[in-house]
Structures are given as structure tokens and as C-alpha cells.
Amino acid sequence: MNDILKDKNWSKWKSFPDPRNQEYLFAPIGLGVYQLFNHFEKRYVLFGRGINVAHRMTSLLPKGLGQGGRNNSKKREYVWENMEHIQYRTIPFVSEQKMKDFEMRLKGLNIHIFNESRN
């Protein structure tokens, strides 16, 4: 596969935290990209970027359990319904342009269930 998936700056894969169990999300508070993987289905789920990655990732949770502000309810529903199988990793950036370029390269792989990015 593409070298972007093997970039040495990715964090290790972690289980997506379940807020019902008071689990923690470990992600950059600053610029970065995240990627989710369903280890049961062996499929990449989605990816995204944010100026505050931790905040952006919590928007994948239902309202009341996280930010819940994600416009795409299908993403939130998928993550919630598959919570026990979802893993995530992050990669920090110091430049917003490099972060956007990295996200576009990730999108170009076309391997995610939800293969979208913001322009």
C-alpha cells in the first residue's frame, strides 16, 4: 500500500474510547490528522483533520456523549454502533498546509468506508 499509511509519525493504534466507561481519548490538541479502523471488519472507516484533533474526534460521538456536532450522522452512528471494534491513530502537524496535503493524500487512497475530506 501507500507509504502514507506507514508514515513513522503516526501514533500507535488505540481503541476508540467509550465515554460510557469514562475512557480517555489521546490525541493532539493542535493540528493533526486522524484515521479510524474497524479491526473486526478489517476495514478503514474514516479519516479527518482538525486544528484541534481531539476536539474534532469527539464530534464523532452522539450528542450528549461528546461534541456531537458532526453534520454527518451516518459517521456518528457507525462509530457508535461499532465502538468496541474501532481503533484510531493520529499524526500531528505544525503547518496547516502540510496537514491538508497529508489528508488529501490519504483521501486519494480511496480505502475508507467514508472517503471524504474537507476542502
Secondary structure, 3 states (H helix, E strand, C coil): CCHHHHCCCCCCCEECCCHHHCCCCCCCCCCEEEEEEECCCCEEEEEEEECCHHHHHHCCCCECCECCCCCCHHHHHHHHHCHHHEEEEEEECCCHHHHHHHHHHHHHCCCECCCCCCC
